[in-house]
Amino acid sequence: MKYSKKSHSVIKIFCVLSLCFLFQLNLNANDSSLIVVVNSDVPIDSITASELKRVFLGRKSIWSDGSQVNCYMLDLNNKTINDIMKKITKMSSSEFNKYWIKKVFSGSGAPPTRVKKITNIIEKVSSNEGAIAILPSSFIEQVKNCKVIKLK
């Protein structure tokens, strides 16, 4: 079968874009700038990047054991958290806020609870069933009474 030059160009572009997409997914899975912290009773030891996105966008609200998912996040005024949330949700902080405003007003969800301090967010996760949070990896030493799960 013979292809035109235009077809070859389209195929090359498709291959390059596919590789870029796969590379981006791999970056999320091996990202060392963040940690995922859950309450000790949450029935998971790892989470995929797409599952984490679903959790923080309110598309997954129940864990496999039937317990309610409770999301906590640092205030989006923190640049590191903005960068982390952008990697996970593929949204800027303003897009993320608009997304949740729309969901709240349509009655289809409640946004992650925002917390100002790392120590407070760790306390919330450790004391609330079904809790999950994303933190900068530099705070791993402060995580007590919670599980740090693998992002795969």
Beta strands, then each sheet from edge to edge (+ up, - down):
strand 1: 34-39
strand 2: 46-47
strand 3: 70-74
strand 4: 113-115
strand 5: 131-136
strand 6: 146-151
sheet 1: 2+ 6+ 1- 5+ 3+ 4+
end
